[in-house]
């Protein structure tokens, strides 16, 4: 039954209930293994691995080869138990529930030795009625089954046909059949992460007691009525009415800053009840909208709702509501077959620039508020506006989305299905439906989330036949695919959230996929939807190898994390690129060789008689290679936003793979485990700048495009300089006349045959000179200084090892590095080892004798701390 109320105001979220009590069971529990031979205390929220480590029974799970050494933990069946006294008189309450916000994953729950339920889904919230079994003093047990063994059992029981893949590639050293268990898919291993299929209570667990009625859930969605030019708010409140009689009362809703307050009557019948409120915001009141980072403010409004019900029951909620619209535009493009694929935020076309988010740790109890803020602040500090929450991880904790709301980070939210086909038996579908309905209700009020996506790469896996399914059997799997993502997940999204678009997969052809019956013959088409693109063999300095796609939602190159990060989980014998440790840590087939191959196309590989020096130099070179490759590809996508070439183009998104690391290992990440910036992240700060000149060559002509994400036109000049590698004085420089850079466009600003450029600049050759350029107005820099190499650096003439000195001073909490160089130096790298923080710039081309760089520490730091660390000013 649904109770519909029409209101003229707005509303919101989380708070306390006057006639209900909540008692958290967080804290110390007892944990024992399957045969009772091992018993230890453990924290909730937490997991078995963390408890064993905290008790000194195991080493750091990430140390050396411990992902293999500790495989036994995930294969055992563990039990969590606790005895506790409820600190209030239980007999005075009509209804008592046990609430489990997150159980990982397969468990049977006993309360006072009575089985009250089971769990089979890490992503669901569970509520069990314990009214008839609860006492003043209680015991609770969660008897876990190994998710690895459970997945194997479920796969074996699925006898009608196989559901691939059975196991990950051997190089990943992972577990099998992860697609049969609703658990973090990458916990069984991935090509950038270890296998740690955890067990435990990973979120809050509590007792809730109440009389009369209880507000179980509360959510809302802002909707803009174009015809009325006014905002509405759709609000839904779910009640459990335990009174035997109807419960009447009033609702008072207020948004002070929107000068809105309204009171309404309601009556709740016994049982589970949903109250739907449709609120109109007066069109005469100015509502400030929420904008992505770089496009405007993230304005939100505090709202309160008070339910004053019979029996003196008061239920009050308060939260913040943000107003924004999002549209996914798929429409014909002149001069190109297919359809566009881009997002309008508040009616303005926005180029999505950012990366892909994976879980920040294998053990979620180690993901602190401080770590989340550090990582997400690094996103906006690098001029990003979007993260894709990838479908092989987890639906992130509430604080993640709250921070994205606050910082203006748009979220492309996958549902948690990745790189696999999935069963569709009724039990599996029932679990998925509960998961999806819960996550939609939990997350829909966040303005940062702009799209739901059904899965990661599963349409491509099916239609590109990753798993070698015969043509005659394919219809069975297509039917299962449509059943899961269209008839279940999509149906729930359309019913539960009309405020943002849904696509079935990534990559997908969007509207074309729908037209083809929900699976496309080529899901990675350049003419529709989004693409994932990886090529480790072609020369990444050659922009012609990249696809002129509508939207690039995955692309990237690997690198190794810094030595200071690796040092914490390795020993001296591991410090070689060919060591057992280096091979073990690489989970991508051929990854180490691919990095060296790509680096070797343009750089001389390190050669030293000192093995440790060679290892450190190789790490550095992989980061140079990764940064330069992703820079080239990203700039190609950004300059393609406004043009059609050979019937392809209008690229409106670039999300490289991947933002962060789950452990200390080679990966595609730009942030190392713990948050240290790789060279790629410093490059991203520049190649995602809101105003950027991009240089490239085509048919021996040098071009510079201006790319703008701004909402307004700007008048500016372009300065182009040429240096020889052997001199800090430019051999030539030119400044254009004033140019008008159109807002939200990419336009050609400059072109010149390379031969003419070299001739004009005296004795320049491709090998002896380098080009740099920037945009400015009234002598004020408007863009980063960009550069273009005219040849591979291994062929450069006059390039020598620069002598760079640094004088460090302190100004408040910030440290100033005054650098001086003896020669032009590419990829200058400042490394302060394990001191947490970031530089204002790094990995840069130094063409002037002096430069000042700032260091922003993340923890209290003194000048003396730098003396204990090695300062690397590298071009090796």
PyMOL commands that set and color helices and strands:
alter all, ss='L'
color gray80, all
select helices_A, chain A and resi 48-54+66-69+71-75+90-92+147-157+170-172+178-180+185-188+256-258+310-312+364-366+369-381+398-407+426-443+458-463+471-496+511-515+543-545+563-569+572-574+580-585+591-600+611-639+679-687+754-760+793-795+863-867
alter helices_A, ss='H'
color red, helices_A
select strands_A, chain A and resi 2-7+20-24+27-32+39-44+79-85+95-100+103-104+106-111+114-119+126-129+137-145+200-201+205-210+213-225+230-241+247-255+260-268+271-280+301-309+313-321+326-329+342-345+348-350+352-357+386-389+410-414+449-453+501-503+531-533+552-555+644-645+648-649+653-656+691-698+701-708+714-724+732-735+739-741+746-753+769-777+780-781+786-789+804-811+814-821+825-831+837-839+844-846+850-857+872-874
alter strands_A, ss='S'
color yellow, strands_A
deselect
rebuild
show_as cartoon
